[in-house]
Amino acid sequence: MSLVLTTDAVPDREKAAYWSDALGRALVPVAVTPRAGTPFDGRIVTDRLGCLRISRMEADAKRLTRTPALIGRSPQDLVAVGIQVAGTATLVQDGRRAELGRGDLVVYDTARPFSVSYPERFATHVFQVPRAVLGVSDGDIGLVTGTAIGTGHGFGAVLRPFLATLAASAPSYAPDVGQRLAGHVVDLFATLIADQAHREPDGSRAHLVRSVRAHIDRHLGDASLSPASIARAHHMSVRYLHRLFEGEGITVSRLIQRRRLEACGRELARRGRATPTVSAVARRWGFVNPAHFSRAFRAAYGVSPREWRGLHLETPA
């Protein structure tokens, strides 16, 4: 049975809070900021086919933000593929901006912060699968997230009509059929990621930036990871590396630190297993100086690593 959530009967003053809760139930926890001074209306319908969750959303202009604190509240890491059905959107993840028009696809990772801005009323379909079932590397996922994928040709042109039909017919499938379809969708998403991540290098700035970001994600635990080591691995000068990132909204050093802090924040917030010490988590993700780690963590999240862990242990699951 479909989960249908709508603001139709919600008082105007409560709609933003209701919509934030609705998206948390249907998708993942996010902060919702409607456009100031305008009424807000939204509707989302969600169906499950095996491990696949399909949501059809239509709403007024707003901004969605997924923060490290909200990520810590999620029990499972998901990879999402969105289809922009109507209106436009801008998705930002890891400093990359995906400008989406009607028909475009986008891949994003719910285990990392992101924001989506919808400047006008829009419609979108969102397909979510557990990251663990995809069978693709974190590096490949990192090469693809936050990038608009056109559907006028190539694999996107094959995938879009299938996903559109699946979203429209999702409620009609029997559980065993839905399970089989979910398996096929997982294979298709893995193929989409591989297709985008392993295109022939063209020497372009965008390709080099994607390659550097994937290298950072693969080597976060290496304490020697630095702009100099990254430049050596990519056979370029440090100066050229910094020039590549001039348009990314973040320096290479800051990106390394942010990704390490995100990894530490996720690990410190996890439950249900033996919990390593804060210093062990810091070392695992490349921080060699405990005092520096604590200062950086507090600056990013407003609390110390131990306070962060305590807040998540105290919060009901």
JOWOJO-V880577 format. One record per residue. N is the residue number from 1. RES is the residue in one letter. PHI is phi in whole degrees, -180 to 180 (* if undefined). BURIAL is b if it has 16 or more other ideal C-beta (glycine too) atoms within 10 Angstrom, else e. D_CENTER is the distance of its C-alpha to the mean C-alpha in Angstrom with 2 decimals. Layout:
n:N res:RES phi:PHI burial:BURIAL d_center:D_CENTER
n:N res:RES phi:PHI burial:BURIAL d_center:D_CENTER
This chain:
n:1 res:M phi:* burial:e d_center:26.75
n:2 res:S phi:-69 burial:e d_center:24.12
n:3 res:L phi:-92 burial:e d_center:22.52
n:4 res:V phi:-114 burial:e d_center:23.41
n:5 res:L phi:-127 burial:b d_center:22.42
n:6 res:T phi:-145 burial:b d_center:24.01
n:7 res:T phi:-88 burial:b d_center:25.20
n:8 res:D phi:-52 burial:e d_center:28.58
n:9 res:A phi:-101 burial:e d_center:30.65
n:10 res:V phi:-95 burial:b d_center:28.83
n:11 res:P phi:-57 burial:e d_center:30.73
n:12 res:D phi:-54 burial:e d_center:29.30
n:13 res:R phi:-69 burial:e d_center:29.00
n:14 res:E phi:-106 burial:e d_center:26.85
n:15 res:K phi:-67 burial:b d_center:24.53
n:16 res:A phi:-63 burial:b d_center:21.63
n:17 res:A phi:-66 burial:e d_center:21.70
n:18 res:Y phi:-63 burial:b d_center:22.16
n:19 res:W phi:-67 burial:b d_center:19.27
n:20 res:S phi:-62 burial:b d_center:16.88
n:21 res:D phi:-65 burial:e d_center:18.32
n:22 res:A phi:-63 burial:b d_center:18.17
n:23 res:L phi:-68 burial:b d_center:14.45
n:24 res:G phi:-63 burial:b d_center:14.11
n:25 res:R phi:-76 burial:e d_center:16.49
n:26 res:A phi:-87 burial:b d_center:15.25
n:27 res:L phi:-119 burial:b d_center:11.43
n:28 res:V phi:-143 burial:b d_center:9.99
n:29 res:P phi:-59 burial:b d_center:11.65
n:30 res:V phi:-142 burial:b d_center:11.12
n:31 res:A phi:-91 burial:b d_center:13.90
n:32 res:V phi:-113 burial:b d_center:15.72
n:33 res:T phi:-125 burial:e d_center:18.01
n:34 res:P phi:-68 burial:b d_center:20.35
n:35 res:R phi:-64 burial:e d_center:22.39
n:36 res:A phi:-64 burial:e d_center:25.38
n:37 res:G phi:79 burial:e d_center:28.72
n:38 res:T phi:-127 burial:e d_center:27.75
n:39 res:P phi:-67 burial:e d_center:27.76
n:40 res:F phi:-128 burial:b d_center:24.60
n:41 res:D phi:-142 burial:b d_center:24.33
n:42 res:G phi:-153 burial:b d_center:21.62
n:43 res:R phi:-148 burial:b d_center:21.63
n:44 res:I phi:-138 burial:b d_center:19.16
n:45 res:V phi:-121 burial:b d_center:20.46
n:46 res:T phi:-124 burial:b d_center:18.74
n:47 res:D phi:-130 burial:b d_center:20.25
n:48 res:R phi:-117 burial:b d_center:19.76
n:49 res:L phi:-125 burial:b d_center:21.06
n:50 res:G phi:58 burial:b d_center:21.16
n:51 res:C phi:-83 burial:b d_center:17.74
n:52 res:L phi:-93 burial:b d_center:16.21
n:53 res:R phi:-114 burial:b d_center:15.26
n:54 res:I phi:-116 burial:b d_center:16.01
n:55 res:S phi:-125 burial:b d_center:15.81
n:56 res:R phi:-112 burial:b d_center:17.89
n:57 res:M phi:-122 burial:b d_center:17.43
n:58 res:E phi:-137 burial:b d_center:19.88
n:59 res:A phi:-161 burial:b d_center:20.18
n:60 res:D phi:-80 burial:b d_center:21.62
n:61 res:A phi:-55 burial:b d_center:20.11
n:62 res:K phi:-170 burial:b d_center:17.64
n:63 res:R phi:-127 burial:b d_center:14.68
n:64 res:L phi:-111 burial:b d_center:11.69
n:65 res:T phi:-132 burial:e d_center:10.29
n:66 res:R phi:-113 burial:b d_center:8.14
n:67 res:T phi:-102 burial:b d_center:10.25
n:68 res:P phi:-57 burial:b d_center:11.10
n:69 res:A phi:-64 burial:b d_center:13.83
n:70 res:L phi:-70 burial:b d_center:11.90
n:71 res:I phi:-61 burial:b d_center:9.69
n:72 res:G phi:-63 burial:b d_center:13.22
n:73 res:R phi:-86 burial:e d_center:14.42
n:74 res:S phi:-91 burial:b d_center:12.34
n:75 res:P phi:-77 burial:e d_center:14.56
n:76 res:Q phi:-147 burial:e d_center:12.29
n:77 res:D phi:-85 burial:e d_center:9.10
n:78 res:L phi:-123 burial:b d_center:7.89
n:79 res:V phi:-111 burial:b d_center:6.76
n:80 res:A phi:-116 burial:b d_center:7.16
n:81 res:V phi:-120 burial:b d_center:9.66
n:82 res:G phi:-111 burial:b d_center:10.99
n:83 res:I phi:-117 burial:b d_center:14.58
n:84 res:Q phi:-80 burial:b d_center:15.99
n:85 res:V phi:-87 burial:b d_center:19.30
n:86 res:A phi:-151 burial:e d_center:20.95
n:87 res:G phi:76 burial:b d_center:20.59
n:88 res:T phi:-126 burial:e d_center:18.20
n:89 res:A phi:-154 burial:b d_center:14.78
n:90 res:T phi:-127 burial:e d_center:13.14
n:91 res:L phi:-105 burial:b d_center:9.40
n:92 res:V phi:-120 burial:b d_center:8.99
n:93 res:Q phi:-147 burial:b d_center:6.67
n:94 res:D phi:56 burial:b d_center:9.02
n:95 res:G phi:82 burial:b d_center:11.88
n:96 res:R phi:-95 burial:b d_center:11.51
n:97 res:R phi:-115 burial:b d_center:12.35
n:98 res:A phi:-106 burial:b d_center:12.19
n:99 res:E phi:-90 burial:e d_center:15.26
n:100 res:L phi:-108 burial:b d_center:15.40
n:101 res:G phi:-112 burial:e d_center:18.79
n:102 res:R phi:-56 burial:e d_center:20.23
n:103 res:G phi:93 burial:b d_center:19.52
n:104 res:D phi:-73 burial:b d_center:16.64
n:105 res:L phi:-104 burial:b d_center:13.74
n:106 res:V phi:-148 burial:b d_center:10.18
n:107 res:V phi:-110 burial:b d_center:7.62
n:108 res:Y phi:-143 burial:b d_center:3.83
n:109 res:D phi:-110 burial:b d_center:2.67
n:110 res:T phi:-74 burial:b d_center:3.53
n:111 res:A phi:-85 burial:b d_center:5.83
n:112 res:R phi:-128 burial:b d_center:5.10
n:113 res:P phi:-58 burial:b d_center:6.13
n:114 res:F phi:-156 burial:b d_center:5.65
n:115 res:S phi:-139 burial:b d_center:8.57
n:116 res:V phi:-132 burial:b d_center:10.13
n:117 res:S phi:-111 burial:b d_center:13.91
n:118 res:Y phi:-117 burial:b d_center:16.35
n:119 res:P phi:-76 burial:e d_center:19.80
n:120 res:E phi:-151 burial:e d_center:21.80
n:121 res:R phi:-59 burial:e d_center:22.00
n:122 res:F phi:-147 burial:b d_center:19.63
n:123 res:A phi:-138 burial:b d_center:18.86
n:124 res:T phi:-148 burial:b d_center:15.84
n:125 res:H phi:-113 burial:b d_center:15.27
n:126 res:V phi:-123 burial:b d_center:12.07
n:127 res:F phi:-115 burial:b d_center:12.34
n:128 res:Q phi:-121 burial:b d_center:10.57
n:129 res:V phi:-132 burial:b d_center:11.94
n:130 res:P phi:-60 burial:e d_center:12.06
n:131 res:R phi:-57 burial:b d_center:10.72
n:132 res:A phi:-65 burial:e d_center:14.33
n:133 res:V phi:-86 burial:e d_center:16.07
n:134 res:L phi:-70 burial:b d_center:14.72
n:135 res:G phi:70 burial:e d_center:17.04
n:136 res:V phi:-119 burial:b d_center:15.34
n:137 res:S phi:-75 burial:e d_center:14.98
n:138 res:D phi:-59 burial:e d_center:12.15
n:139 res:G phi:-63 burial:b d_center:13.78
n:140 res:D phi:-65 burial:b d_center:13.63
n:141 res:I phi:-60 burial:b d_center:9.94
n:142 res:G phi:-65 burial:b d_center:9.67
n:143 res:L phi:-75 burial:b d_center:12.29
n:144 res:V phi:-108 burial:b d_center:10.69
n:145 res:T phi:-61 burial:b d_center:7.11
n:146 res:G phi:71 burial:b d_center:7.83
n:147 res:T phi:-127 burial:b d_center:11.27
n:148 res:A phi:-70 burial:b d_center:13.37
n:149 res:I phi:-118 burial:b d_center:15.28
n:150 res:G phi:-70 burial:e d_center:18.72
n:151 res:T phi:-121 burial:b d_center:20.57
n:152 res:G phi:-82 burial:e d_center:24.07
n:153 res:H phi:-159 burial:e d_center:24.74
n:154 res:G phi:68 burial:e d_center:23.64
n:155 res:F phi:-65 burial:b d_center:21.31
n:156 res:G phi:-59 burial:b d_center:19.36
n:157 res:A phi:-68 burial:e d_center:22.76
n:158 res:V phi:-77 burial:e d_center:23.33
n:159 res:L phi:-76 burial:b d_center:20.08
n:160 res:R phi:-57 burial:b d_center:19.92
n:161 res:P phi:-64 burial:e d_center:23.24
n:162 res:F phi:-64 burial:e d_center:22.61
n:163 res:L phi:-67 burial:b d_center:19.36
n:164 res:A phi:-62 burial:e d_center:21.13
n:165 res:T phi:-66 burial:e d_center:24.09
n:166 res:L phi:-63 burial:b d_center:22.19
n:167 res:A phi:-63 burial:b d_center:20.51
n:168 res:A phi:-70 burial:e d_center:23.99
n:169 res:S phi:-106 burial:e d_center:25.78
n:170 res:A phi:-52 burial:b d_center:23.46
n:171 res:P phi:-67 burial:e d_center:25.83
n:172 res:S phi:-90 burial:e d_center:28.80
n:173 res:Y phi:-89 burial:b d_center:28.06
n:174 res:A phi:-68 burial:e d_center:29.83
n:175 res:P phi:-54 burial:e d_center:27.86
n:176 res:D phi:-68 burial:e d_center:29.08
n:177 res:V phi:-68 burial:e d_center:28.23
n:178 res:G phi:-59 burial:b d_center:24.73
n:179 res:Q phi:-62 burial:e d_center:24.24
n:180 res:R phi:-65 burial:e d_center:25.47
n:181 res:L phi:-63 burial:b d_center:23.33
n:182 res:A phi:-60 burial:b d_center:20.14
n:183 res:G phi:-61 burial:e d_center:21.26
n:184 res:H phi:-67 burial:e d_center:21.78
n:185 res:V phi:-65 burial:b d_center:18.36
n:186 res:V phi:-57 burial:b d_center:16.80
n:187 res:D phi:-61 burial:e d_center:19.22
n:188 res:L phi:-65 burial:b d_center:18.42
n:189 res:F phi:-67 burial:b d_center:14.66
n:190 res:A phi:-62 burial:b d_center:15.68
n:191 res:T phi:-66 burial:e d_center:18.21
n:192 res:L phi:-60 burial:b d_center:15.96
n:193 res:I phi:-64 burial:b d_center:13.81
n:194 res:A phi:-63 burial:b d_center:17.19
n:195 res:D phi:-62 burial:e d_center:18.77
n:196 res:Q phi:-77 burial:b d_center:16.40
n:197 res:A phi:-77 burial:b d_center:16.18
n:198 res:H phi:-115 burial:e d_center:19.93
n:199 res:R phi:-66 burial:e d_center:21.59
n:200 res:E phi:-61 burial:e d_center:24.76
n:201 res:P phi:-59 burial:e d_center:24.45
n:202 res:D phi:-114 burial:e d_center:25.94
n:203 res:G phi:75 burial:e d_center:26.38
n:204 res:S phi:-76 burial:e d_center:24.29
n:205 res:R phi:-59 burial:e d_center:22.56
n:206 res:A phi:-61 burial:e d_center:19.16
n:207 res:H phi:-64 burial:e d_center:19.71
n:208 res:L phi:-65 burial:b d_center:20.88
n:209 res:V phi:-63 burial:b d_center:17.99
n:210 res:R phi:-61 burial:b d_center:15.54
n:211 res:S phi:-65 burial:b d_center:18.06
n:212 res:V phi:-65 burial:b d_center:18.33
n:213 res:R phi:-62 burial:b d_center:14.66
n:214 res:A phi:-66 burial:b d_center:14.76
n:215 res:H phi:-61 burial:b d_center:18.08
n:216 res:I phi:-60 burial:b d_center:16.85
n:217 res:D phi:-64 burial:b d_center:14.23
n:218 res:R phi:-75 burial:e d_center:17.12
n:219 res:H phi:-120 burial:b d_center:19.62
n:220 res:L phi:-57 burial:b d_center:18.14
n:221 res:G phi:-77 burial:e d_center:20.90
n:222 res:D phi:-86 burial:e d_center:23.60
n:223 res:A phi:-63 burial:e d_center:25.37
n:224 res:S phi:-88 burial:e d_center:26.86
n:225 res:L phi:-60 burial:b d_center:23.63
n:226 res:S phi:-160 burial:e d_center:24.44
n:227 res:P phi:-55 burial:b d_center:24.70
n:228 res:A phi:-66 burial:e d_center:28.04
n:229 res:S phi:-68 burial:e d_center:26.88
n:230 res:I phi:-66 burial:b d_center:23.99
n:231 res:A phi:-61 burial:b d_center:26.54
n:232 res:R phi:-61 burial:e d_center:28.98
n:233 res:A phi:-65 burial:e d_center:26.60
n:234 res:H phi:-106 burial:e d_center:25.95
n:235 res:H phi:56 burial:e d_center:29.65
n:236 res:M phi:-140 burial:e d_center:29.28
n:237 res:S phi:-82 burial:e d_center:30.60
n:238 res:V phi:-62 burial:e d_center:28.74
n:239 res:R phi:-60 burial:e d_center:29.81
n:240 res:Y phi:-66 burial:e d_center:28.25
n:241 res:L phi:-59 burial:b d_center:24.95
n:242 res:H phi:-65 burial:e d_center:24.93
n:243 res:R phi:-65 burial:e d_center:25.89
n:244 res:L phi:-58 burial:b d_center:22.93
n:245 res:F phi:-95 burial:b d_center:20.59
n:246 res:E phi:-63 burial:e d_center:22.77
n:247 res:G phi:-97 burial:e d_center:20.65
n:248 res:E phi:-94 burial:b d_center:17.22
n:249 res:G phi:79 burial:e d_center:17.70
n:250 res:I phi:-160 burial:e d_center:17.74
n:251 res:T phi:-81 burial:e d_center:20.31
n:252 res:V phi:-64 burial:b d_center:19.92
n:253 res:S phi:-63 burial:e d_center:21.29
n:254 res:R phi:-68 burial:e d_center:19.02
n:255 res:L phi:-65 burial:b d_center:15.90
n:256 res:I phi:-59 burial:b d_center:17.43
n:257 res:Q phi:-64 burial:b d_center:18.18
n:258 res:R phi:-63 burial:b d_center:14.84
n:259 res:R phi:-67 burial:b d_center:13.06
n:260 res:R phi:-65 burial:b d_center:16.07
n:261 res:L phi:-64 burial:b d_center:15.99
n:262 res:E phi:-62 burial:b d_center:12.41
n:263 res:A phi:-64 burial:b d_center:13.68
n:264 res:C phi:-64 burial:b d_center:16.87
n:265 res:G phi:-61 burial:b d_center:15.46
n:266 res:R phi:-65 burial:b d_center:13.65
n:267 res:E phi:-68 burial:b d_center:16.90
n:268 res:L phi:-68 burial:b d_center:19.19
n:269 res:A phi:-90 burial:b d_center:17.66
n:270 res:R phi:-76 burial:e d_center:18.03
n:271 res:R phi:-121 burial:e d_center:21.15
n:272 res:G phi:78 burial:e d_center:23.50
n:273 res:R phi:-157 burial:e d_center:24.60
n:274 res:A phi:-60 burial:e d_center:26.79
n:275 res:T phi:-97 burial:e d_center:25.26
n:276 res:P phi:-71 burial:e d_center:25.88
n:277 res:T phi:-68 burial:e d_center:27.25
n:278 res:V phi:-59 burial:b d_center:25.26
n:279 res:S phi:-65 burial:e d_center:27.03
n:280 res:A phi:-66 burial:e d_center:26.19
n:281 res:V phi:-63 burial:b d_center:22.43
n:282 res:A phi:-59 burial:b d_center:22.88
n:283 res:R phi:-64 burial:b d_center:24.94
n:284 res:R phi:-59 burial:e d_center:22.61
n:285 res:W phi:-107 burial:b d_center:19.93
n:286 res:G phi:95 burial:b d_center:22.53
n:287 res:F phi:-90 burial:b d_center:24.06
n:288 res:V phi:-97 burial:e d_center:27.83
n:289 res:N phi:-112 burial:e d_center:29.09
n:290 res:P phi:-58 burial:e d_center:28.47
n:291 res:A phi:-66 burial:e d_center:29.66
n:292 res:H phi:-63 burial:e d_center:27.36
n:293 res:F phi:-59 burial:b d_center:24.35
n:294 res:S phi:-62 burial:b d_center:25.43
n:295 res:R phi:-64 burial:e d_center:25.96
n:296 res:A phi:-65 burial:b d_center:22.62
n:297 res:F phi:-65 burial:b d_center:20.82
n:298 res:R phi:-64 burial:e d_center:22.94
n:299 res:A phi:-62 burial:e d_center:22.42
n:300 res:A phi:-79 burial:b d_center:18.61
n:301 res:Y phi:-116 burial:b d_center:18.56
n:302 res:G phi:83 burial:e d_center:22.13
n:303 res:V phi:-140 burial:e d_center:23.40
n:304 res:S phi:-75 burial:e d_center:24.62
n:305 res:P phi:-56 burial:b d_center:22.88
n:306 res:R phi:-68 burial:e d_center:25.56
n:307 res:E phi:-65 burial:e d_center:25.15
n:308 res:W phi:-59 burial:b d_center:21.38
n:309 res:R phi:-61 burial:b d_center:22.26
n:310 res:G phi:-64 burial:e d_center:25.05
n:311 res:L phi:-62 burial:e d_center:23.06
n:312 res:H phi:-77 burial:b d_center:20.73
n:313 res:L phi:-72 burial:e d_center:23.81
n:314 res:E phi:-83 burial:e d_center:25.58
n:315 res:T phi:-75 burial:e d_center:22.96
n:316 res:P phi:-58 burial:e d_center:23.68
n:317 res:A phi:-70 burial:e d_center:21.26
